[in-house]
Amino acid sequence: MTFHATLESEPVQAGTHEHLMVADTQGDRLEVDHNTGLATWVPAHRGDTVIVHGQLYIDSPDRAGIHCTHARTSSGCPLPGWIELSGQYYE
């Protein structure tokens, strides 16, 4: 899936992942789980606009996100993904 959104808060490091909370113009919110062991840290900040391409996951009715936002694939992420910030791709 590809999601055009704005960062709602500063990114958070959680182990080998960068977590970004994003929302689109309709108010749909997702947590982006970007694996920094497989991809470069995204130097994004609250208010930045990003385009995220990866695999949608749903943990519960109130919690959904995107993962597999890296070019190198793994058994859990069969297709490559990316995050675009200001014309730069982080994959």
Secondary structure, 3 states (H helix, E strand, C coil): CEEEEEECCCCEEECCEEEEEEECCCCCEEEEEEECCCCCCCCCCCCCEEEEECEEEEEECCEEEEECCCCCCECCECCCCEEEECCEEEC
